Amino acid sequence: MKTATWLRSASVLTFVHAVTHTIGGVYAPPAPGPQQTAIDAMKANLFPVMGSMRTQWDFYHGMGLAVAIFLTAEAVVLWLLAGVTQKSTAGLQGVLVTFLLGYLALAAVSMQYFFLPPVIVELLIAGCLLMAILAIRQSSARGHSDGPF
């Protein structure tokens, strides 16, 4: 497959990751019992942070939203990069290697602190990015751009 196809695949997977993270992680209601008790405790105590009063829940919820925003932004960037490859792939490898290493690190963090489904999606995204990098290298070895797709 062409570089653009791999990048669009990574983009779609990243967007799916953003949506499922938002629905299942940020806005999913806690289960009654220990989960609800933990969230209640996170919301119960305000403390000053840099001139604002916040709770542990504010940080937890805010970081969940931040991750959703950045995953969505990454999905858009990957889609736009796929369009760039129609003209040239010059200089793109460094950007894709950065994303690849980031998703491999995210998969490691997700395995350590979360659960298997995000790890699988992150590894699939990393695989698409690796295939895009290999497609660029193959195209460069042949001495031409990838073409329209």
N, C-alpha and C positions, 0 to 999 in steps of 0.2 A: 504494500500500500504506500501511498504518497505521504509525505510529511504533513500536508494539510489535513489529510484524513485522520492521521494519528492525533494531531493537535485538536481537531474538532471532537474526536472521541474523548480525549482527556478533558476537554471543556465541558462536554455533556455530563461526564461522570462527576466532575467537580461541582457542577450546578446541582446534580442529584444529591451529592454529599451535603451541599449547603442547605437544600430544602429539607432533607431528612434530619440534619442536625438541628435545624430551627424547629421543626414540628416535634421531633422526638426528644430533643435535648433541652431546648430553651422553653418551649411552651407546653410540654407534656405535663399533665397534672401528676403530682407525686402519689404513690400508692399509700393507702392508710397504714398507720403503724410507724415503723422505724423511719421510713422515708419522710413522712409528714412531720414527725418529731424533729428530725434533723433540720428540715427546712424552717420549721417554726423557731428553732434555736438560732438559726442563721439570721432570721429576721428580727429577733427579739432585742438585740443590743446595738444601740447606736454608739459610734465612737468618732472622734474628730480625726479627719485626714486632710491635711493641706487646706484647712479653712472650711471644709465641708463636713457635715455629719453623715456618716454612711454606716451600713450594716455589712456583715459578711455576705449576706444575700445580694446586696447591691453589686459587690465585686463579682460574685459567682454568676449572677444573671447578666451583668454587663459584659463580662468576658465571653459568655455564651453568644450574646448578640454580636460582639466584635468578631468572633470566629465566623459566624454566619455571613457577616458583611464581607470579610476578607475572602472567604471561599467564593462568594458570588463575584467579587471583583476579579479573582483569579480565573474564574470560568470565562468572564468577559475578555480578559487579557489573552487567554489561550485561544479563544475564538478569533480575536483580532490578529494574533500572530499567525494563525492558519491562513488568513487572507494575505498577510505579508509574504508568505512563502510562494504565492502565485507569481510574484515578481522576482524575488531573490531570497536565498537562505543565508546570505553572507552575514556573519556576525550573530546569527541566531543561536548557535550551539551553546555559547556561554550562558545565555538566558535560560535555555532549556535544561542545561546541567544544573543550574541553580534551583529551578523548580523541581527537578528530579531528586536532588539531594534533600530539598525541603520536604518532599512527600515521603521519602524514605525515613527521614527523622521523625516526621509526624506519625508514620505507621509504628515506629518503635515506641514513641510516647503513648500512642493509643493502645498498643499491646500491653504496656506496663500499667497504665492508669485507667483504661476504659474497658473495651470489650471487642470481640472479633469482627462484627460487621464493618465498623469504620476502618479497621486494619485492612480488610479485604478490598474495600473501595480505594483506599489510599495506595495500596500496592498495584491495583489495576491502573490507576492514574499514572503511577510511576512507570509501569510497564508501557503505557501509551507514549509517555515522554521519552523513554529509552528507545522505543521503536522510531519515534520522530527523529531523534538524534542519529540513529543508525541510517535512516533514510536520507538525512542530510549528508552524512559521510559517504554513502553509496553514490548519491547524486554528484557530490563534489569529485569523487574518484572518476566518474564518467565525464566530468568537465562541463556539466550544465545544471540548470535549475530544475526543480521538480515538475514544473508545469502547472496546469490549472487545478489539479486535485491531487 
